[in-house]
Amino acid sequence: MSRRRSTRILMTTIVATAGLLGTASSVSWGQHGHGHDGGHQAAEACSAEFDKVVGEGRGFGLAFAADQNGYPGPLHVLELKDRLKLTADQEAKAQALLHAMFVESKPKSARLLEAEAKLRRLFADRSADDAAVRAAVAEVERARSEVRLVHLLTHLKTRELLTEDQRRIYHEARWTPR
């Protein structure tokens, strides 16, 4: 399997699972007909990967809508710099955007991870009630939207660095099946 195809499959899996994390992290999959051990292990592995990636300041698919539709992020632009034939100026600006994104994203990502942990603790401690769950979910979603905005807005800025031809090459490299 080509690296590009395996990357696309991984991204699709991550994005699909990321959507589940917001709603399934505190709920037993068994209640929804996915109670076998493999489902729990996959959910736990995905949750651990989410915590790791988001803790590093990366987006874990939060900017998928932008990337898929022609608004690349700086990390992937830099990964494809040779193929895109980035100029030294473009590369420096992409590096600066990436750095700025991580600086802004890390504290917000830490708040998201803490909010998710707080939600899980409500259930683990058997202290969940209607008001507490509503407040915890609102906190998670506020934090998630802050992290997501950092990534999406960085994708907007990154797109402006590239020529139309570079955008086309990027999109083909990331999204065209082989």
Summary of the structure (lengths in Angstrom):
residues: 178
radius of gyration: 18.1
end to end distance: 9.6
largest distance: 56.3
contacts: 503
relative contact order: 0.15
helix: 79%
strand: 0%
